Amino acid sequence: MIPRTHDRYVLKKFLRVFFISLLSFSVIYIVVDIFEEIDNFIDHDAKLHYILLFYFYSIPFILSYITPVSLLLAAVFSMGIMGRRNELTAFISSGISLIRVAAPILITALLVSVASVFFNDAVVTKANKEMKNIKQFEIEGRKRSDPYLKENLYYLGEGGFVYLARRYNHRTKTLYDAVVQQFNENTLVRRIDAKRCFWRIDQWIFYQGFDRSFDSNNEYVKAFEELSIRGLAEKPEDFAKEAVDEENMNFGELKEYIRKIRRSGGDIGKYLVDLYFKLSFPFAGVIFVLLGVAFASGKRKPSMATGFGLTLVISFIYYGILRVGQTLGHNGAVPPFLAAQLGNIVFLVVGSISLVRANR
């Protein structure tokens, strides 16, 4: 598609409203959040620069959620204004279809959606971690844990192994009150309980405990003073890694976590939904634009107030369908990919039909 003069004209109107919307929604979100958190800030005598840092790192998260809504609002307002000024009528009368008029907006929305996938994965997840740390340690004054000590360790290992320990000391590479469970397709086949477990050269050595094995009908128990197990894939460096919340995992981390669960025989349905959701949600923007262009270009041109209200209604309905899809996927009622894409599928169908009708 060769850009024309009217492409630049349409795109300029769209981008102006889009950036104003991003700024406005961001300010509204932060102001509302400040009123919710003000008691917490006062109670902990939070310093101003930490509060500013907290909201600075919250900006990527805010942008990730308001970008689709801002794209929708920009499409409704820019196309609506041109419709009320009869500029759309002039374009169509000169032989330019509605879809061709809206092409710069649609292409821009698609590019923003693709960029959002990488932005969410590379920036938002890291910013969320920093935001959480600032709130917990700098604002609320919680004590930072010793990086060499971990309490109540839980680690999902390779080959169906799960590690639990009351404490892990990375300096001495020792697990205290350790429990190692081995699963085969969600069935517990072995469990080792030990008072201590430490790393010696290239293997884990268990001290003073019990080694239990299970079959379909029986349990076999063997006490030991010392037990060495070769073949465990996990090393002390694995236990020393900082634990990451599933919500703050990037695409690669979540994919690796799913791979571990699959190899351990666990249920990966819930995590697959969240993985596909990372790819589906950013594309809400381009689907919203389809709807916005169609509604703003219909025979009844919405006013500014109507356009804003329409934006909010569409956004609430979309997010509602999105969460319903996630819940159904987490419960296993719907396949993971369909659950993550449910909102996009519904609105893509509605948006495409509406745009075709408006183009007639």
C-alpha positions, 0 to 999 in steps of 0.5 A: 500500500502506497501512502497517500496524503489522506493517510497522513491526515487520518493517521495524524488525527488518530495518533493525537487522540491515542497519545492523549488517551495514554497520558490521561488514562495513566494519570487517572490510574495513578491518582486513583491508586495514590488515594488507595495507597495513601494510608499505607504510605503515611503509616510507614512514613514512606519517603517521597522519592521511593513513592515516585520510584514506585509509580515510575516502575508501575508505568509499564504495567499501566501502559500494557493495560490501557493501550488497547482502550486508548487505541479504541478511543482514538479510533472512535474519536478520530473516525467519529470527528471525520464522520460528523464533519462529512470528511468520510462522506467526501472520501467515500464519494471520491471512490475511497472505501471505508476500509482504505480510509481506515487502513493507516489506523488498522496498520498502526494498531497492528504494529502497536499490538506486535510491539506490546508483545515484546514490551510486556515480555521484556519490560513489564515483567522486570518493572513489576519485580522492581515495583514489588521490591520497592513497595515491600522493602523501601516503603513498607520497611520489610527486612530483606532476606539473606540472599544465601538463606532461603526459608520454606524452600519449594523447588520443582525439579527435573524428572518428576522430582519436587524438593521441599526444605525448611531452610536452604543455606547456599554458603554450606550448600545444605538443605535442612529438614529436606523432603524429596518427592518423585512423581510418575504421571501425578503418582507419588512413587518415592519420598525421601525425608532427611534431617540434612542434605548437602552437596558433595562434589557432584551429588546430594548426600542425605543424612538421618532419614527414611527412604520410602517407595510406593507401588499400587498397593504397598509402601516400603520404608527403609531407614538410613544414616547416610544416603547418596543419590546420583542422577539428580539433575538439580545443583546448589545453584538451582536452589539459590536462584531467586524465585519468580512469581508466575504472574511476573514470569516472562514468556521464556521463564513461563515456558521453561516452568511449563516444561518442568511441570510436564516432565514431572507429570503435573497438570500444565493446563493452567500455565498454558492458558497464562502462556497463550494469554501473554500472546493474545491480550496485546492483540486486543488493541487491533481488534478494538480498532476494528470495532471503533472504526465500524461504530464511528463510521456507521449511519449514526455518528456518535457524539464525544460523550457517546464515543467515550461511553461506548469505549468503556462499555466495550472495554468492560465487556471484553475484559469480562469475557477475557477473565471468563475464558481464563477461568474456564481454561484454568478449570479445564473446561475449555482447551488452553488456547481457546480459553486465552483467545476467547475474548479476541475471537468473539470481538474479532467476529463482531468487529469484522461483521460490523466493519463490513456492514459499515463499508457498504 
